[in-house]
Amino acid sequence: MKYNYILPFLIAILLSSSLRAQDFNLQALDLQTAIDVALENNLNLQRSQVNLATQEANLIGNQGQRIPTFSTGASTGYRWGRSINPVTNLFENNRIGNINLVANSNLTLFAGQQITNSIKQNQTDIEAARYNVLATENNITLNVINLFINVVFAKEQLNIAENQLATTKEQLAVTTKLVDAGSLPLANKLDIQAQNATNELEVINASNNLRIAKLNLAQSMQIPFDSRLDVITPDLDPENYGLTQKEVDEIFEIALDMMPEIKAAQLGIESAEFGVKIAKGGFMPTLGVGASAFSNYIDQFFMGERPEFTTQIRNNFSNSANVQLSIPILSNFRNRANVQRARLQKRLSEIQEEETRNQLRQDIESAYTNAYASRQSYQASQIRVASLEEAFRIAQQRFDAGAINFADYQLAQNNYFNAQADLVTAKYTYIFRVKVLDFYLGNPLKL
């Protein structure tokens, strides 16, 4: 399975650079838009992309080592005192002005395969950097999905709290009429008023939790927070999110073949191997060729005449060619130290790869255990809510009939609404943990 199937639902960034926070603070965001905005604005992702571009620039520089260098230049100046006049080849004691033109070219023919291995190392580093970009995108996407679900969850918790408050207010209105009519004692009304105040506080807390959830989502998207920011609640039926039947080892083997962080770590070892070869190349001779051309102009007279500039340049033109061979014999242990450092870097890359594999296995083990535990919690919460709902219905009928006191009624009411809140928590925890397992299996990450 290819790494680019990890997040098949991700498409190219759809938002132009002109799309800014104020444009969507006032509209409800769907999950895909939230992910796109987060990917566009995330600085860690931009840093990974810049690192990729840096590696590509390094490759250009190393590929250029295979082509000749060429430089040209000119200089002009004067000298005074006794010196040879280049025109007459005689010693003279006067001022001589000159213009020098020069061109040089050099080409390395052999350098212990250091150029070749540097290019291969750069190509490996570029591929690793691309995987690192994908890994960063994956992390951002998972984080946004989690925070998006948290907002949806907080909205449902607020809805439950508001429903509980509405139920208490209705009961308070009925009880107030009965107390005013003398059918119930004042204590009943005071008890319900206390419960009403408690429910109002729960609504305030739920509202604050929703605001915090929105704040976390906005910060993950790196946009200015606006309390009017909202999300489109998807239709999340836990029955549509089935757990995989694969065991941890199977999931781990699948993830090993496609997780970009594993690919990047493996390429890190390969890059370090080229680094060792580059360092060993320092012990090898280097062979190169070079060529140069030179000409000059002197502002001196010869036989009563000053030669023209172009004539002098043409007559004084000379060129040379050479072969350079450099054999390292003693280098103050510099090459030996370079090889040792390169081998240690390879060992560090191997440790990094092993750490990445271990972390992946631990993450999968945790995701697997949490997913199965959350499914059991959700199933148990469903049964609990159904039972307490019926108990509350009966308690309400008995309370209206005067068969039970308010304390018993309040207990049944609180138990029911608390069970509803716990069911919402279990529902969204289960859904997110299923999606985490889907992520490691390469399934589409969509709600």
N, C-alpha and C positions, 0 to 999 in steps of 0.2 A: 504494500500500500504506500503510495507516494505521500510525501509530507504536505503537498499542496491540496490534499483532500481533508486535512485536519479541520479546516474552517471553510467548507464549500459554500456556506451561505454568505461569506464575506465577498463583497464586490468592490470594484474600484471606488475610491473616494468620490462620492457624488456631490459633496458640498464644495462650492467654489470658495476662494479665499475671502470673498466679500460677505459670506455668511457668518454672522457674529452672534454673540450670546443674546442680544436683545431681540433677534429675529425669532428665536424659539423659546424664550422665556415665557412668552404669552401663549404658547400653543402646547398641546399634549404631544409628547414624544412617543414614537414607537421604539421598540428595542433596536431595530436596525439603524435608525437615525442616531440614537444615543451612542451606539458603537462607532458609527462613522465619525461623529463629532469627536469622540474620545481619541480615535486613531489619528485624526487630523491634527489635534492640538497637543497630544502627549509629547512631552519633551524627551522622555526616555527613548521613545520610538525615533524621534528626530536625531537623537544622539547616535542610535544604532545605524541610522541611514547615513549620517555623516561619516561614521567609522567605515562603512562599506565604501563610500566614495573615496575615503583616504586610501583604502587598500587598492582600489582601482588606480589611483594616482601613483601609488608605489609600483604597481605593475608596469605602467607606462615608463617610469624611470628606469626600471631594470631591463625592460625590453630594449630601451635605447642604448644599453651597453653593447649591443650586438652590431650597431652601426658606427661608422667612423665619426670622429669629432672633426669639426672644421672651424677655424677661427681666423680672422684677419684683422689687421690693425695698422695704424700709422702713428709715427711720432715725429716731432720736429724740435729743434733746439739749436743752441750755439755753444761753442767752446772757445776759450781764449788761451793764449800762451803757446809754448813750443809744442807742435804736434805735426803729424804727417798730413800733408794736403792730399786727399784721396785722388785729386785730379792729376797732380804732378808727381805724386809719390815722393816728394821732397819734404824735409823738415822745414817748417816755416813758423814764424812767430806773429800770428795775426788772428783775427776772429774768423771762425769758420761756421757758417750756418748749414744745417742739413735737414733733409726730410727723408725718413725711413719708412718703407712699405714692407709688410711681412704677412705671410699666410702660413698656417700650420694645420696639419691633419694627422690624426693618430687612430689606430684601430687595434683593439685587443684580439689576438687570434686564439689564445689559449690561456685560461686562468684557473686551472684545476677544476673545471666544471662549476665554478662558483656562480657565473652568470646564469647558466642553465638552471642550476638548482635554486637560485634566487627567484627566477621567473616562476618555476614550479611552486615554490613556497608561496609566492604572491598569489598565484592562481588558487591555491588551496585556501589561503587566508580570505580571499574574496568569497569563495563558496561558503566558508564558515561564517563570514559576516552576513551573508544572505540568510543563512539559517538562524542567526541571532536576531535578525530583523523579524523573521517569522515567529520566533519564540516570544519576542516582545509583544508582537501583535496578539498572540494567543493569550498571554497573561493579561493584557489590557481587556481583551474581549471577555474572558472569564470573570474578571473583576467587575466589568460593567453589567454583565448578566446578573451577577450576585446582587449588586447594588440596585439594579432595576427591579429585581424580585423583592428586595427589601422595601422599596417604595410601594409596590402593589400590596405586599403583606401589611404594611403600616396603614394603608388606606382601608383594608378590610378590618383591621383591629379598631380603627376609628369608627367604622360603620357599626361594629358590634357594640362598642361603648355607647354610641348615640342611640342605638336600639334599646339598650338596657336603660338608659336615661329616659327615653320616651315611655317605656313600660312603667317605670317608677313614677313618672309624672302623671300618667293616667291613673295609677293606683292612688296617688296622693290626692288627685281631684275627687275620686270616688270616696275616699276615706274622709276628706274634709267635709263633704256633704253629709255623710253619716254622723260625723262628730257634731256638726252644727245642728243636726236634727235630734241629737241626744241618743242616737242608736249605738254609738261607740264612745269609749272614753277618750279624753284628750291625749292620753299617752300613745295611743295608736297613731294619731296624726304626727306627734313629735317623732316617733320612731321612723315613720316614712319620710319625714322632712330630713332627718339625719341621713337616711339612705339616699335620698335625692341629692344631698350635698356631696356625698361620697361618689355618686355616679357622675356628677358634674366635674369633680376633680379627675375622675378616670377619663372623661372626655378630653379635658385639658391636657392630661398626660399623653393620651393617644395622639392628640393633635400635635403636641411637641415632638413626639417620636416620629410622626410623619414629616414634620419640618426637618428634623435631623436626617432622616433617610433621603429626602430631596437634596439637602445640602451635600451629603456624601456623594450622591450621584452627580450633582453639578460639579463638585470638585474633581471627581474622576474624569469628567469631560473637560475639565479645566476652563470652565466658563464662569462668569460672575453669578453668584447665587441670587435668585429672585424667588420669593415665597410663592409666586404664582406659577412657577414651573410645575408641570404636571406630566403624567405618563398615561399612555393608552393601556388600559388593563386588558391583557390578552385572556382568552378563554382557556383557563388552566384547569383541566380535569385530570386529577392524579391517575385516573383509570387509563388515560392515554399515554402514561409514562411508565412503561414496564421495565423492570430490572433485567439486566442481562443474565443469561444462564451460564456464562463463562466464569471460570474460576480465576483467581488472582494471577496465577502463572500464565494462563492464556492471554489475559488482558495485558500483562507485562510484556510478553513476546510481541504482541501486536503493536504496542506503544513503542517498543524499541526500534521497530522498523520505520516509524514515521515521525516521532517526536523531534522537532528541529533542534532542541537543546542537546539531544544525544548525537545527532549528526554533526553539530558544531564541535562537540567535545571530541568525537572521533577524528574529525578533520584537524583539530588542534594537535593530536598526536602525529598525524601525517605531516603537518607543517613543521613540527619540532624535528622530525626525522630529516627533513630537508635542511633544517638548521644545522644538524650534526654534519651532514655532507658538505655544507658551505664552509663550516669551520675546518673540516679536514682538508678542504681545498687550499687552505692557507699554507700547507706544507709543500704544495706542488709549485713547480716553476711557472712563471707567466711569460708569455711570448706575445710581442706586439710589433707592429710596423708603423713607421711614421714618415711623413714627407713635409717639406717646407719650401717656401719660395721667398726670395728677398730682393729688394732693389732699393736704391737711394738716389738722392739728388743733393749736390753740393753747390753752394753759391760762390764758387771760386772761378777765376779766369784761367784759361789755358791758351798759351800762345796769343795773348792779347784779346781773347774772346771768351765769353761765358757760354758754355754749351746750353742748348735749350733743355727745358724740363723733360719733355718726352724723349728726347735723344738720350739724355743721361739715364733715365729710368730704363730705357730699352737696352742701353749698353751695359748698365750695371746689374742687369737681372741675373740672378743665380738661384739654383734650387738644389735640394738635397733629399736623399731618402735614406732611411735607416731601419734596422731591425733591432729591437730591444729584447733581451732575454734576462730575466731576473730569477735567480735561484736562491730561495731562502735557506740559509745555513744556521745562523743564530738570530733569534728574534726576541731575546730576553724572556723566553717562555710565553710570549704573547699568544702564539698559535696553540700551544698546549693548553693554556688557560681558556682560550676560546672554545676548544673542543670539549673541555670539561664542563664549561658553563652550558654549552649546547646540550650535552647529555643530561645535565641536571634539569634543564628546561623541558626536555622530553619526559623525564620522570615526573615532573610537576604536571605535565599535560596528561600523563597516564593516571595520576592521582585524581586530577580534575574529572577525567572521564569516568573513573570508578565512582567518585562522589556523585556525579550526575546520575549514573545508573542507580546507585543506592537510593538517592533522593527520589527518583522516579518510582522505584519499587515501593518505597515507604508511602509516597503520595497515593499510589494506586491501592495499597493495602488499607490506608486510612479511608480513602474514598469508597472502597468496597465495603468495609465494615460499617461506615457511617450510613451508606445507602441502605443496607439491609436493616440496620437498626432503626432508621427513620421510617422505613416501610412498616415495620412492626408497630412503631409509635403511632403512625397515622391510622393503621387498622384498629388499634386499641382505642384511639381517640374517637373514631367513628362510632364504635359500640357505646362508648361512654356518653357521647353527646345524645345518641338516640335514647338511651335509658334516662338520662337526666332531663331531657326534653319532656318525656312522658311524666316523669316525677313532678316537674314544674307545672305542667298542665293540670295535674290532679291537685297539687298544692294550691294553685290559683283558684280552682273551683271550690275547694274546701275553705279557703280563706274568705272568698266572697260569701260563702254560706255561713261563715262564723264558726266553722268547725275547728280551725286551728288559729293560733295567735300569729302576730306579725313576725315574731322571731323565727318561727318555723317556715313561714312563707319566704322571708328574706333569705334564709339558708338555702331553700330550694332554688330561689331565683339566682343567687350568687353562684351556686354550684353549676347551674345550667350555663350561665353566661361565661363563667371561667372555663368550662369545658369547651365552649365554642371558640374562645380565644386560643386555647391549647390546640384545638383541631386546626385552626388556621396556621399556627406555628408549625405543627407537624406536616401540614399539607405543603407549605412552601419549602420547608427544609428537605422534605422528600423529593420534591421536583428538582430543586437545585442539585442535590447530590446525585440524582439519576443523570442529570446533564453533565456533571463532572465525569462520571463513568463513561458516558457517551463520548466525551471529549477524548479520553484515552483510547477509546475504540475507533476513533475516526469518524463517528457518526455526526450528522449535521447538528450544529449547535443553534437550535432555534426553539422558541417556546410555542 
